[in-house]
């Protein structure tokens, strides 16, 4: 019995090779590599391409030479040094995913499999038994016909049947064992392709996506949106081709074309939907956060840093499929403090912070709270994670429970801290506002309340410009002054009647996660100051919990509850917002029965 022949390596279809004077440049579908440093590299490439069973003329353009400037260098393939060099060159090509394995003596798989599969023959075998099935209300319609044609060209001819339960211009394709499906639809403004999923979920997702996009499906509206017949044909071909590719990649266990690991707009553990727009022609993968996650990702990954949190904020506010309006700086001034604005159920909302990224996070959390407060009993607190939500909730509870102020601390106890001095100076000198600051201590040690009042305004709460609860007098004073600054600037430059939300120390741990301040900085630098607040956050939360008696538990839905919430309404309603927050790893704390 003879051992099976080892698989042979071949350059992936579509990879182009350009020999250089002292090297090689290779470029493929997902990347490129340049190898330089030896006049022998073009000659080595000639030998290696022959080993691949591909002549250099198959891989080079007509005007490209195999060994330019090599002086007619000839290499002996039996020379051990040449063998070693060829092995090193092969290893580099494998490291950059430019080679694929083909079984010796077997028929060559389709070129598209060679371009994306590490073992094209194995993927081809999986597709041979996938047996796609296409369902449509009108199997002879343009979208169904285009999808059927695309599957034929890919080497997987489908079975076709009529499904009168599907809307016009929506097609569902199923393949593989266990079955995986995608739904593709043409809408009034373009179309979409769902992420591969089990068949019933693909249909459910398609319905929810159509609602989210405001899709009035049907040939008449789609024709009007696409304009010319040529534009409509191109749109239909794009959607059908994308649906066939996603379906067959899933059936063959190949990477999904969405490339969620590389696209920073997408979340790695959440579905991605291809959304196509007819005018101007455009297609891109968008995050789909209200659909249930794959079984491997039922529990969302925790938010680990501010960039991670903002990536999820972007998914929540995606312009096509998001459930919230995305916070943006827009035309708002970013000095003396940063501002970000978004729409909310209470009207325009403006958040202020020392940096724009932190303002965006604060705005997203407050906008989500306003959505949920309409349907959930009691106060609702939203955070990018358990710690962030708890810090926000405890500060809010402490401010709500604050009784008559105790004896105010002396100004010297907070004024000399660089951040407190800076924001107080901005408020009273740069903006020229007649403000007064009082800082006093709660009965608990290391809990301080700072209040900024308009000295020319009315007394009581009507004259309060900002308040802050923090672990030191200086932190409380700095954040209260910052809050008054951002409120004043938002009132002058923001939308009329905008709701204002202020930055708190609860955001500090996310802001400094994974970031080490430079050793030469002091509290005058924002990152060093935030790092100090983050270090004091656990002790402050413990003290605030004793002070307020607050013991909140994060809201945790069951899987069925999450699916029901996701399908409970269009974008902006509380159900999809709650489901999307959970799916993105955000934490929701809410009062239940009078206790949080």
N, C-alpha and C positions, 0 to 999 in steps of 0.2 A: 504494500500500500504506500503510495507516494504522498508526501505532505503537500497540502494545498499551496499553490503559488502565492507569494506575498502580494498584496495589492500594489498596483503601480501608481506612481504620482504623476499628475499632469497639472499644468498651469490652468487656472480657472478660465473658462470662456470669458472673453471680454477684457482680460488683462493685457495691457499694451506694454511693450518693452522698448526702451531706447538705450542702446549702448552709448556710453560717453567715452571720452579719450582715456580716462583712467577709472572707469566705473560703469555702473548700470543704473538706469532709472526705470522702475516698474510702477504702474498705476492700475489699480483695480477699482471695483465697484465701491468699496468701503474705505479705501485708503491708498497710500502710495509709500514707496521707500526708495531711497537713493543710496547705493553702495559705491563707495569711492575708495581710492588709495592704492590701486594696483593697475598697471598697464595690462595685466593678464586677465582682468575681469571680463572684457568682451570675448576673449578667446575661451575662457571658462564657460561663459554663457553658451557659446556655440556647442561645446561638448554636452553641457547639461540639457539643452533643448533637444539634442539628439537622443539622450537617455529618456526624455519624456515622450519620445515618439513624435515630436513636433519639430519640423525643420525651422530654422531661423526665419525663412521666408514666410512661414505661417504666422509669425508673431510680430514681425516688423512691418512698418509701412514701406511703400515702394521706394521712397527716397532715403530710407535709413540703411546704414551699412552695418554689417555684423561686427566688424572690428576696426572702427575708424582710428587711425593713428597708431595702430598696434604694431606697425612695421612688419606685417606678415608673420606675427608670432604664432608658432605651432606648438601645441602641448601634447605630450604623450599620455593617453588615458590610463596606461598601466603604471605610470610613475606614482609612487606612494604619496608624494607631495601633492600631486594633482588630485588624487583620490581624496586626500584630506581636505583640500580646498573646495572640491565639489560638494563634499558632505557639509562643510561650513556654509556654503552658499545655499544649499538646499534647506538647512536649518533656519537661515534667515528668512527665506521665502515662506516656510511653514509658520514661523513666528508672526509674520505679517498676514497670515491667512490668504496667501496668494496661490496655494496649492490645494488640490483635492485628491482623495484616494479613489481609484477605480479598480474593481476586481479584475484580475488578469483573465483575458480570454472572453470576458462577458461583453454583451452589446453595450454600446455607449448610451448612457442616459441622456435625457433632454438637456440642451445647453443651459436652460434656466436653472436646472437642478445643480449642474456643475458650478454655476456661478454663485450659489448660496449655500449648498450643502457640503458638510465636511466629507460625508460618504454618500455621494450621489446615487450609487447603485442601491443602497439600503433605502433611501428616500423614494427612489423609483419603484422599488418593490412594495413599499407601503401604499403608494398611490395606485398601484395596479389592482389592489384589493379594496380601495377606498369607495368605489362605485358611487359617485356623486348623484344626488337627486335634486332637481330644480322644481320648485313649486311656485306658481303664479296664477293670479286670477285670469290672465290672458297670456298663455304660453307663447303666442305668436306676436306679442307686443314687442316694441323696440328694446326695452331693457332686458326682458327675458331672453330674447333672441341674441342680444349681444353677450349675455352671460353664458349662454349655451355655447356660442361660438368660441368664447375665450377658453372654456373648459376643453372643448375639442382641440384647440390649438395647443393646449398644455399637455395633451396626451391622455386626458381623463374624460372621455365622452360621458355625458350624464343621461340618466332617465329623466323624463319630464312628465309632470302631471298638472292638471288644473285644480287650483284650490280657490274656490269662490269665497272663502272666508278672508282672504287677503285683500287689502285695498288695491285699487288700480295703481300701477307704477310702483309696486313694491314686490320684491321677489325674495324668496328664502331658498338657500342652497344648503344641503346637508351631505356630509361624507364621513367615512371612516368608522372604525369600531374601537372604543365607544363613539357614538355619533357626535359630531361637532358641526355647528351651523353658523352661517352669517346671513344677515338680512341686508338687502341693498334697496334703496328707494330714490326715486327722483322726486324732488319737491318743487314748490313754486319758485324757489330762488337758487336751486342747485340740486343737492342730493347728499346722501350719506351711506356709509358702509359700517355696520356694527362690528364690534370685536368678536372673534370666534368664541362661541359658548355652546352649551347644550341647547338643543333645538327650541325648547319652550322659552328659555331665557332670551334667545336671540329674537324671537318674536315680541316678547315683552319689552325688551330694550328698544326695539325698533319703534314700537308704539310710543314709548316715553320720549324717545329722541324726536320723533315727529312732532309731539306736543311741544317739547322744549324749543324746537326751531320754528314753531308756528307754522308747520307745514300743511298747506292745503294741497294735497297730492292730486294728480290727475293730468292727463295730456294737455288740456287746454291751458291751465295755468303754467305748466312747465314750458310749453311752447312759447308763451308770452314772455317768460323770464329769460329763456335762452336766446330769444331773438331769431337769428337766422337758422335755417335747417342745418347748415354746416356746424354751427355752434352747438346745437342740440345733439347732433350725432357725436361730436367730440366729447361732450359731457357724458353721454350715455356710455360711450366706449371706455372713458376713464373709470366710471363707477363700476362697470361690469368687469373690467380688468383687475381693479383693486379687490373686488369681491372674490373673484376666482383665485387670485394670489393668496389672499388671507385664508380662504378655505383650504386650499391645497397645502399651504405651509403648515396649517394646524393639523391636517390629516397625516402629513408626513413627519410631524414633530420637528419642523424647522422653525427658526426664529420668526416671530411675527414681524411683518414689514414695518410696523409702527416704530420699532426701535426705541422702546420706552427708556432703556438704560442710557441712551445718548441724547435724547431730546429733553432739554431742561423744562419744556412746557408740560411734559407728561410726568405722571407718577409711576415709578417702576412696578408697583404692585396693584395698579388699578387699570381697568380697561381703557382703551383708546379708540376713538371713533374717527373715521375719515369723513371730514365734512368738505363738500365741494360747493363752490359758489360760482354761479353762472356769469355774473357781471360785477367786476371784471373776472375773467376765468382764473380760478385759484382753488387749490385743494391742499389740505393739511390735516394731520392727525391732531385731535383735540382730546383732552382728558374727560372721561365720563365717570364722574365721582358718585352719582346717585344710584348706579347699578350695583348689585351685589358683587363682591370680589370673588375671584376664583377660590375654590375650597382651600388652597394652600395659604390664602391670605385673608381668612375670615377676620382675624384681628389685625387692624391697621398698624403699620410700623410706627413707633413713637417719633415725635418730632425731636430732633437732636440739637438743632442750632437755628439761628435766625435765617440763614439762607434756605434751610430746609423748610422752615415755617412759611417763608415768603413764596417758595415754590408751590406749596399747598394753597396759600392765599390766591395765587394765580390760577390754580385749578378751580377753586370756588368761584372766582370771578371771571372765568373764561367767557369771552364775548359771544360764543355760540352756544355752549352747553352749561355754563355756570349757573349757580343759584343766587349769587350776590353780584352787585355791581363792584367792579374792581377798583380799589382805592388808588388814586393817581395824584401826583403833585399838580399836573395840569399847568394852569397859569398862576397858581398861588405862589407867593414869595417863599423862598427857602431861607431867607435871612430876615431877622436875627434868629429865627427858629424855623424848623421844617414843618410844612403842612401837607396833608394829603386829604383828598375829598372823594366822596362817593355818594351815590343815592341810597336812601334807606326808606323804610316804611314810614318814618317820621319826617321825611323830607331830606334835603341835602344834609350831609354829615361831614364835618371837618375835624380831623384829628391833628394834634400838635405834638411834637417830640423834638429832642435835640438833633435827630437825623431823620432823613426821609424814609429809610427802610423801617425804622421803628414807628413812624407815623402811619405807614401803610398797615402794619400789623395791628396797631391800636384801632384804626378805622375799621378794619375787617371784623375784629372781635366785637366792637360795639354795634356795627350794622347787623351782625348775626344775632346779638342779644335783642335788639329791637324787633327783629322778625319773630323770634321765639316768644317774647313777652306777650305777644298778641294772643297766643293760644295756650301757653303753659301757666299754671298757677304760680303766683309768687314771683320773686325776683329771679332772673336767669343770669348766669355768668358764663361766658365763653372764653376759653384760653387755648393756646396752641398745644398745650399738654396739661397733665394734672397739676404740676407745680405752678405753672403760669395762671391757670384758672383759679387755683386756691389762693394765690397771692392777690389776684384781683378781687375775689369774693370777700376775703378777710378785710382788705382795706375798705371796700364799700360798706361792709357791715360795721366796721369801726366808725366810719364817718356818720353812718345813720344813727349809731348809738351814742355818739359824743354828746355829753350833757353840757351844762354850763362850764365855760373854760376855767381852769384853775389859774393860779397865779402865773402870769406870763414870765418866761425866761428872759434874761437880759439879752439885749441885742448882740453883745459881745460873744455869746455862746454859739452863735451861728454865722455872724456877719463875716468873719475872717476866712471861712472856708471858701476856696476859689470859685466853686460852682455857685454857691449861694450868693456870693458877692457879685459874680458876673450877671446872673439872671435878675437880681434885684436892681443892679445898675441899669441893665437894659430896660427894665420896666419903668423905673422912675426917672431916669435921665434920658436915655435914648428915645423912648416913647413919650416921655414927659407926662406920665399919668400920676395923679395924686393918690397914691396907695399907702396903706399902712400894713405892716406885718406883725402878727403876734404868733409866738411859738410857746406851747406849754406841754407839759408831760401828763400822760394818762397815769392812773393809779398803778398800772403795771410799769415796771422798770423797762427802760429802753424802748418805749413807744411814745412818739412825739407827734403832736398835731400842729401843723402850721396853717394859718388862715391869712389870706390877703384880702383886705377890704378897701373899697373906694372911700377915701376919707371925705370926699365931696358928695357921696351918695346917701341913700337912705340907710337907716340902721337895720339890724337884724340880718336875716339871710338874704334880703334883697340887695344889700350892699356888698355881699361876698363875691369876690372875683374868682377865687380859687382856694382849694384846700388840699392838703396832702398829709398822709400818715406814713411815717418811716421810722427807722431804727435809731436815727441820730437827729438832733435839732437842725444840723446843717443840711442833711439830706431832705428833711421835711420842708425846710425853708426854700431850698433850691428848687424842688419840684413844684411847690406852691407858686413860687415866682415864675417858673417856666410855664405853668398852666395859665397864669394870668397873662403872660406875654402872648401865648398862642391864642388865647381867647380874644384878646384885643386885636391882634393882627387878622384873625379869621373874621371878626366882625367888620373890619375895614375892607378887607380884600376878598373875602369869601362870598358865597351865594347868600342872598338875602334870606334871613330866617333860618340859617343853618344851625343844626344841632352841633355843639362842640363837645369833644371828648379829650381829656388830658392824658398825658403820659404819666405812668406810675413806675415805681421801682420794681413791680412784678415782672416787667419786661427785661430787666437787667440780666438775669441768668441766661436767657436766650441770646441776648446781644453779645455776651462775652464767651459763650460756649465755644471751645476750641480755639480761642483767640488769647494770646498772651501779650499783655501790654508791654511796650518797650521799657526797659529797666530805667531809662532816664526820664520817664514821664512822672508827673505828679497828678493830684486831683484836679488840676486845671485842665487836664486832657480828658475828654469825654469817656474814652474807653477805660482809662484808669479809674475814673470816678464810678462808672458803671460796674467795674469789677469789684470795687469796695461794697457797693450796694448788694451785689450778688452774693458776696461772702456773708453778709449780715442777714440775708433773706430767710434762711431756716430758723434762726433764733427769733426773728421778728414774727414769722408765721406762728411759731409756738406761743409767743406772748399774745398775739392777736386772737388766737383760738381760745386762750384762757379768758381774755377780756370780753369777747363777744359770745362765747359758748357755741360758736359755729362749728359743726362737724359734718360738712357736706360729703356726699358720695357721688362720684361721676355717674351720669346716666349711661346705662348699658342696655341696648336693645337686644332682643332675640333676633335670630336671622330672619324669621318670617315677618317680625315687626319692621325690620329694616326695609325689606322689600315692599311692604305695604306703604310705609312712609314715603319711599322713593317714588311710588306710583300715585301718591295721593293728590297731586296737583301739578300745575305748571311752575316754571321758574319763579322764585320769589315767594311761594307759599311756604308755610312752616314745615310741612312734611319733608319735601325734598331738601330743605335747608338743614334740618336735623339729621337726615340720613347722610347728606354730604359732609357735614361736620364730622360725624363719626367715622365715615370712610376715609377722611383725610387725616385722621389721628388727632383731631381737636377734642377738647373735653368740654362737656356741658354740665354745669352744676345748677340745680333748680330746687326751689322750695317745694316740699311735698307735705301736705297736711300741716302746714305752719312751721315745719322744721326743715332746715336745709341739710 
